Amino acid sequence: MLAYQIVAGFSDIKSELRKQFHQNKNLGDLQLWFSFEQDAFYAHDYQDHPKCMTLAIYNRTEKTWQVTFGGGTYGKRLIQHAINNYDVSDLTDKFHYLYRSHGYITFR
């Protein structure tokens, strides 16, 4: 994926998380954290960890993914890229790396 698509994808994920939880945080102030638990890939609000949304669900029997993210196109593409190119065991580490390298993170 191109860098601008990755950046836009993380912005889509932030926007959708903010929308689902009716948050008024600026996108630059909303930090993300990712986890994979019980065959689901989640995005969390780093400062309010229980607020999370499912990005994709893994079917271990069929070894297939279903993207459940309902936000923007670049967000879906980013998630699809990750689940197609990274092993399940590496997914969160790779996504954290992409977020640190391409996500908008303010340093204070």
C-alpha positions in Angstrom: 0.0 0.0 0.0 1.1 3.6 -0.6 1.9 5.7 2.4 -1.1 8.1 1.9 -3.5 5.1 1.8 -2.1 3.8 5.1 -2.4 7.3 6.7 -6.0 7.7 5.3 -6.8 4.2 6.5 -5.9 5.0 10.1 -7.8 8.2 9.9 -10.9 6.2 8.8 -10.4 3.8 11.7 -10.2 6.8 14.1 -13.2 8.5 12.6 -15.3 5.3 12.9 -14.2 4.7 16.5 -15.0 8.3 17.4 -18.4 8.0 15.7 -19.3 4.7 17.4 -18.6 6.1 20.9 -19.9 9.7 20.2 -16.5 11.2 21.1 -15.6 14.8 20.4 -11.8 14.2 20.5 -9.8 15.6 17.6 -8.4 12.8 15.4 -4.9 14.0 16.3 -5.7 13.4 20.0 -7.2 10.0 19.5 -4.6 7.3 19.8 -5.2 3.8 18.7 -4.2 0.4 20.1 -4.8 -2.9 18.4 -5.5 -6.4 19.8 -6.4 -9.9 18.6 -8.5 -11.9 21.1 -10.9 -14.7 20.6 -10.5 -14.7 16.8 -11.4 -11.0 16.5 -9.1 -8.1 15.5 -9.9 -4.9 17.5 -9.0 -1.2 17.5 -9.1 0.5 20.9 -9.0 4.0 22.1 -5.6 4.0 23.9 -6.7 6.4 26.6 -10.0 4.7 27.1 -9.1 1.0 26.4 -12.6 -0.6 26.9 -13.8 1.5 24.0 -13.1 -0.7 21.1 -14.5 -1.9 17.8 -14.1 -5.1 15.8 -12.2 -4.6 12.6 -12.2 -8.3 11.4 -13.1 -11.8 12.5 -11.0 -14.8 11.8 -12.6 -18.2 11.1 -10.0 -20.8 12.2 -11.7 -23.7 10.6 -11.8 -22.2 7.1 -8.7 -20.0 7.7 -10.6 -17.0 6.3 -11.3 -13.5 7.5 -14.4 -11.4 7.4 -13.9 -7.6 7.6 -16.5 -6.1 9.9 -15.2 -2.5 9.8 -18.0 -0.3 8.6 -16.0 2.9 8.0 -14.2 4.5 5.1 -12.7 2.8 2.0 -9.1 3.3 3.0 -9.7 1.8 6.4 -11.2 -1.3 4.8 -8.3 -1.5 2.4 -5.8 -1.2 5.2 -7.4 -3.9 7.2 -7.7 -6.2 4.1 -4.1 -5.6 3.3 -3.0 -6.6 6.9 -5.1 -9.7 7.1 -4.0 -10.9 3.7 -0.3 -10.2 4.2 0.4 -10.9 7.8 0.1 -14.1 9.8 -2.5 -14.1 12.6 0.3 -14.4 15.2 2.0 -11.3 13.8 -1.1 -9.2 13.0 -1.1 -6.9 16.0 2.6 -6.3 16.0 2.6 -5.5 12.2 -0.4 -3.2 12.6 1.2 -1.4 15.6 4.3 -0.9 13.4 2.2 0.6 10.6 0.5 2.8 13.0 3.7 4.1 14.6 5.3 4.7 11.1 2.2 6.1 9.3 -0.5 7.0 11.8 -0.8 10.5 13.1 0.7 10.5 16.5 1.4 13.7 18.4 4.4 13.8 20.7 4.0 16.0 23.8 
